[in-house]
């Protein structure tokens, strides 16, 4: 297994490994203005939300790896202390990609990308009409992490105004994740689309027995995965003997018991059944099946 000390790697190689390893990264399409009011628009994937009270975002316009130069977004953020962070969905991918090209400072990336300026309400930089969510922010601080190529500059922003498109609002409150259709960045030229089958839900964790209390014969299963064990460890009470005996009356279980003598083959067959139950969210039923195997008790 390859293992590296960061100091052993060239900045370029370290950059490639880290960007491939940490993802998908959300994208901030950041609009700023210079001291003359000239707009600038550029995307950044070193970006996330870090607090809701106060509402705080951080993005990082890092120094260019190849020549250690800095970006107009950074200069404008330091000088003017206002930005708009526009989120990026699938419909904007190609225009956002175009806005990331290194145009001269006097070139308006709104025009080059074909994205539409909309006046902001509380800050000077315009927001992007096509973005499903735009966040008007003031810059509280800029923290430089170094002076060499690849060094980040943490732009700490406080949100002052939130704009959401009508069609991404959820009836239950908040935002409809499917309607948002957000995208993120991976390594190299790879992106990811957060919609459709790529989205899944995970229930809030409960204080359960934990994986450490699952019998070793189940923990060492060649059928069950780490995700399966996580589900099994989330229950607080195991089925009792009566419930396990009752489960043996299920048609599929009766047939399985007839087809396999007690031993490894039966155990693996029971684990296959339990895995299907887990895939359907039937954790308690899966436990009943697993505990039919006497070596698991």
MOKAMO-V680988 format. One record per backbone hydrogen bond with DSSP energy under -0.5 kcal/mol. CO is the residue of the C=O (numbers start at 0). NH is the residue of the N-H. If there is no record, write none. Layout:
co:CO nh:NH
co:CO nh:NH
This chain:
co:3 nh:5
co:4 nh:7
co:4 nh:8
co:5 nh:8
co:9 nh:13
co:10 nh:14
co:11 nh:15
co:12 nh:16
co:13 nh:17
co:14 nh:18
co:15 nh:19
co:16 nh:20
co:17 nh:21
co:20 nh:22
co:24 nh:184
co:26 nh:28
co:26 nh:87
co:27 nh:29
co:27 nh:43
co:28 nh:85
co:29 nh:41
co:30 nh:83
co:31 nh:39
co:33 nh:36
co:37 nh:33
co:39 nh:31
co:41 nh:29
co:43 nh:27
co:44 nh:46
co:45 nh:59
co:47 nh:57
co:50 nh:55
co:51 nh:54
co:53 nh:52
co:53 nh:55
co:54 nh:158
co:55 nh:49
co:55 nh:50
co:56 nh:156
co:57 nh:47
co:58 nh:154
co:59 nh:61
co:62 nh:149
co:63 nh:67
co:68 nh:63
co:70 nh:74
co:71 nh:75
co:72 nh:76
co:73 nh:77
co:74 nh:78
co:75 nh:79
co:75 nh:80
co:76 nh:80
co:80 nh:138
co:82 nh:136
co:83 nh:30
co:83 nh:85
co:84 nh:134
co:85 nh:28
co:86 nh:88
co:87 nh:182
co:88 nh:91
co:89 nh:92
co:91 nh:95
co:92 nh:96
co:93 nh:97
co:94 nh:98
co:95 nh:99
co:96 nh:99
co:97 nh:100
co:100 nh:102
co:103 nh:106
co:106 nh:108
co:107 nh:110
co:107 nh:111
co:108 nh:112
co:109 nh:113
co:109 nh:114
co:115 nh:128
co:117 nh:126
co:126 nh:117
co:126 nh:128
co:127 nh:130
co:131 nh:164
co:132 nh:86
co:133 nh:135
co:133 nh:162
co:134 nh:84
co:135 nh:159
co:135 nh:160
co:136 nh:82
co:137 nh:139
co:137 nh:157
co:140 nh:155
co:141 nh:143
co:142 nh:153
co:147 nh:150
co:150 nh:62
co:151 nh:144
co:152 nh:60
co:152 nh:154
co:153 nh:142
co:153 nh:155
co:154 nh:58
co:154 nh:156
co:155 nh:139
co:155 nh:140
co:156 nh:56
co:156 nh:158
co:157 nh:137
co:160 nh:135
co:162 nh:133
co:164 nh:167
co:165 nh:168
co:167 nh:175
co:169 nh:172
co:173 nh:169
co:174 nh:176
co:175 nh:179
co:176 nh:180
co:180 nh:89
co:181 nh:193
co:182 nh:26
co:183 nh:191
co:184 nh:24
co:186 nh:189
co:189 nh:185
co:191 nh:183
co:191 nh:193
co:192 nh:194
co:193 nh:181
co:194 nh:197
co:195 nh:198
co:205 nh:207
co:209 nh:212
co:210 nh:213
co:214 nh:217
co:214 nh:218
co:215 nh:219
co:217 nh:220
co:224 nh:228
co:225 nh:229
co:226 nh:230
co:227 nh:231
co:228 nh:232
co:230 nh:233
co:231 nh:234
co:232 nh:209
co:234 nh:208
co:239 nh:243
co:240 nh:244
co:241 nh:245
co:242 nh:246
co:243 nh:247
co:244 nh:247
co:245 nh:248
co:246 nh:249
co:249 nh:253
co:250 nh:254
co:251 nh:255
co:252 nh:256
co:253 nh:257
co:254 nh:258
co:255 nh:259
co:260 nh:265
co:262 nh:266
co:263 nh:267
co:264 nh:268
co:265 nh:269
co:266 nh:270
co:267 nh:271
co:268 nh:272
co:269 nh:273
co:270 nh:274
co:271 nh:275
co:272 nh:276
co:273 nh:277
co:274 nh:278
co:275 nh:279
co:276 nh:279
co:276 nh:281
co:277 nh:280
co:280 nh:282
co:281 nh:285
co:282 nh:286
co:283 nh:287
co:284 nh:288
co:285 nh:289
co:286 nh:290
co:288 nh:291
co:288 nh:292
co:289 nh:292
co:291 nh:293
co:292 nh:295
co:293 nh:296
